[in-house]
Each structure stands twice: as structure tokens, then as C-alpha cells.
Amino acid sequence: MDKVEEIEAAINRLPPEEFWRIADWFHALEQARWDEQIDRDSPAGKLDILFDEAESESAQGAVREWPPRT
């Protein structure tokens, strides 16, 4: 059994309250890593195509405000 399988087995044995504690921790870790990736990619120009696409769609009137103004 490799480490991942050991971790999976241990998680499956957790009582519900401890499972949800791990799930919350894992979600926060995933979000932090995502933010770090964005922070690295943006200055490197890897997101420029997304900004260009958004500006183009906005100029064509294809973008709506969110949330919509009431």
C-alpha cells in the first residue's frame, strides 16, 4: 500500500466531525495553492490571453455586470 492509499484508508475510518475538519482544511489548502499559482502566472503573462478575451467581449457588449444592478 502506498502513502496515498494509506491516507485514503485513514480518512475513510474518521468519524464524521473529523472527516469534515480534514475536508475544510484540504479545501483551504487547495484554494491557497490556486491563489499562489495565479500570483505566479499573472506577472509572467500567462493570463494575458484571458484579459484580452475579456476586453474584446466587453467591447462587443457580450459582458454583463455581476451581480446585476437593480
CYANA upper distance limits for C-alpha pairs under 8 A (distance plus 0.5 A):
  1 MET  CA      5 GLU  CA      6.43
  1 MET  CA      6 GLU  CA      7.02
  2 ASP  CA      6 GLU  CA      6.81
  3 LYS  CA      7 ILE  CA      6.66
  4 VAL  CA      8 GLU  CA      6.59
  5 GLU  CA      9 ALA  CA      6.61
  6 GLU  CA     10 ALA  CA      6.66
  7 ILE  CA     11 ILE  CA      6.60
  8 GLU  CA     12 ASN  CA      6.68
  9 ALA  CA     13 ARG  CA      6.99
 10 ALA  CA     14 LEU  CA      7.15
 11 ILE  CA     19 PHE  CA      7.12
 14 LEU  CA     18 GLU  CA      6.43
 14 LEU  CA     19 PHE  CA      6.11
 15 PRO  CA     19 PHE  CA      6.65
 16 PRO  CA     20 TRP  CA      6.72
 17 GLU  CA     21 ARG  CA      6.81
 18 GLU  CA     22 ILE  CA      6.79
 19 PHE  CA     23 ALA  CA      6.62
 20 TRP  CA     24 ASP  CA      6.53
 21 ARG  CA     25 TRP  CA      6.75
 22 ILE  CA     26 PHE  CA      6.50
 23 ALA  CA     27 HIS  CA      6.63
 24 ASP  CA     28 ALA  CA      6.74
 25 TRP  CA     29 LEU  CA      6.69
 26 PHE  CA     30 GLU  CA      6.60
 27 HIS  CA     31 GLN  CA      6.71
 28 ALA  CA     32 ALA  CA      6.67
 29 LEU  CA     33 ARG  CA      6.71
 30 GLU  CA     34 TRP  CA      6.68
 31 GLN  CA     35 ASP  CA      6.68
 32 ALA  CA     36 GLU  CA      6.72
 33 ARG  CA     37 GLN  CA      6.68
 34 TRP  CA     38 ILE  CA      6.78
 35 ASP  CA     39 ASP  CA      6.62
 36 GLU  CA     40 ARG  CA      6.80
 37 GLN  CA     41 ASP  CA      6.54
 38 ILE  CA     42 SER  CA      6.33
 39 ASP  CA     43 PRO  CA      7.65
 40 ARG  CA     44 ALA  CA      7.15
 41 ASP  CA     45 GLY  CA      6.93
 41 ASP  CA     46 LYS  CA      5.69
 41 ASP  CA     47 LEU  CA      7.02
 42 SER  CA     46 LYS  CA      6.35
 42 SER  CA     47 LEU  CA      5.94
 42 SER  CA     48 ASP  CA      8.00
 47 LEU  CA     51 PHE  CA      7.11
 48 ASP  CA     52 ASP  CA      6.57
 49 ILE  CA     53 GLU  CA      6.56
 50 LEU  CA     54 ALA  CA      6.65
 51 PHE  CA     55 GLU  CA      6.66
 52 ASP  CA     56 SER  CA      6.64
 53 GLU  CA     57 GLU  CA      6.64
 54 ALA  CA     58 SER  CA      6.49
 54 ALA  CA     63 VAL  CA      8.39
 55 GLU  CA     59 ALA  CA      6.61
 56 SER  CA     60 GLN  CA      6.84
 57 GLU  CA     61 GLY  CA      6.80
 57 GLU  CA     62 ALA  CA      5.59
 57 GLU  CA     63 VAL  CA      6.60
 58 SER  CA     62 ALA  CA      6.11
 58 SER  CA     63 VAL  CA      5.51
 64 ARG  CA     68 PRO  CA      7.98
 65 GLU  CA     69 ARG  CA      7.97
